[in-house]
Amino acid sequence: MKILIINGPNLNMLGRRKPEHYGKETLEAINLYIADYFKKIEVQFYQGNSEGGIIDQIQSAVVKNFKGLVINAGAYTHYSYAIRDALESCGLPVVEIHLSNIDAREEFRRISVISPVCWGTISGLGKYGYILAVQALAHHLAKKEN
């Protein structure tokens, strides 16, 4: 089973950018933690700062036989209808993830245009949210196969 984790703009700055919201760990450290945690699931990672690159990854996930997506779209969460449309049209189950609790932050961060096309959303649990997202997808996909 292959699951793609997509991280959007500025997540490459984790560990340096607003550690009070996003924690002190780097994205590389979080990716290593996730990869080490899962032994029976192939997890691949992509981080991009451009909307087009993220859309390309979503679209190619189907061709590359990924079974599900986890996405932290960063700021694109709040206004990218192009990413929303790509997620909706890819046909894969998607879990939206946020390191911080977006509902406890600024008003504009409380709006997600991608949530309506995602299978689930996890917010505010830091790096552990990624683990829960992959586990949930794996259980969902296994259930669909039976």
Secondary structure, DSSP 8 states (H G I E B T S, - for coil): -EEEEEE-TTGGGTTTS-HHHH-S--HHHHHHHHHHH-SSSEEEEEE-SSHHHHHHHHHHHHHTT--EEEEE-GGGGGT-HHHHHHHHHH-S-EEEEESS-GGGS-GGGG--SSGGGSSEEEES-TTHHHHHHHHHHHHHHHHHH-
